[in-house]
Amino acid sequence: MIRVQWNEPDNVTDVQGLVQSAIDIEFATLPPYLYARLTILPDTNAPAASRVQSIIGQEMIHMCLACNIMNAIGGSPAINPPHYPGTLPHDVGGGLVLHLLPFSEAAMQQGMAIEEPSTPIDPPSMKLAAEPGITIGEYYERLKLALKALPTSAWTPNRNQIDDSQFFQGQVFAVNDFDGACRAIDNIVSEGEGTPVSPGTTGSPLDFQNDLAHYYRFWEVAKNQVLMKAPNPVGYAWGPPLGVDWHAVYPAIADPELHDFAQDPVDAQAAQMACNTAYSAMVDALVGAFNGKLGGLGEAVRAMFDLRMAAIKALNTPLADGRSVAGPAFVYLDQNKGAAA
């Protein structure tokens, strides 16, 4: 379970720092999830692939919404690419180190560790011991209170907002005031952790759209079983097999940033450089888009496509041993690390 350190804010600048932490956390989850998804062999593991892909899409939406909140309170969103393996930004995690892992039980369990709610709706054996700090969901709930305490003058409507006319139709929306920020935060939390336990409810593995939250989607794949509604005290039960084939995976190494590509064939080196170039272009374009650059989001979408194509090439280019391959290392190539100007 991820535990997030919370520092009580005193002013709007402090709140902007807390929102930036949320942006950093949302972005940091994307490369591990993408690596797992990209390493599934084509035309295999369709149920698992669709679940992981849906999580990736929603994490991108969450990052957009967090950036919209930042812009609404006068801040400038930054994209700060982390390294893998490495801890989550801002001392998050209670010792959790994130790795780039090919599709595997370990990769799914890592996703569960990231997304785990404070009180999972499940047998006690799956719970982790309590740790200092708060969960991501609890962090966002405290962030709501901090945003509520801001004066009306702190909010600037229509400032650099990303909406569904630009990205993820029907899912991304502008944030212009506290009510919009609450809606954004509620979506982020419910899609990640499900409906939380409260004094009046037993909680649910479903989000507000009645889809399984990320934690439980990862769990379905890890357990290789479908989670179904059922007439029992918790409202669901494990059903038939999901049909996961753990062998239908590219022979990709873990944590390619640690690999010495200088010892590999030129084609493998070029493939990895193409991945890093596309990833860096995507980060820069996202920074521009979230800070009001005209056409920045279109540039980011094109870079995402370039990254996917480069990843496919890399996953089909053998390393020096003639068998292993490497997916994208997600290394940012520029020294400015995606910070907003």
Secondary structure, 3 states (H helix, E strand, C coil): CCCECCCCCCCHHHHHHHHHHHHHHHHHHHHHHHHHHHCECCCCCHHHHHHHHHHHHHHHHHHHHHHHHHHHCCCCCCCCCCCCCEEEHHHEEEEEEECCCCCCHHHHHHHHHHHCCCCCCCCHHHCCCCCCCECHHHHHHHHHHHHHCCCHHHCCCCCCCCCCCCCCCCCCCCCCCHHHHHHHHHHHHHHHHCECCECCECCECECCCCCECHHHHHHHHHHCEEEEECCCCCCEEEEEECCCCCCCECCECCCHHHCCHHHCCHHHHHHHHHHHHHHHHHHHHHHHHHCCCCCHHHHHHHHHHHHHHHHHHHHCCCCCCCCCECCCCCCCCCCCCCCCC
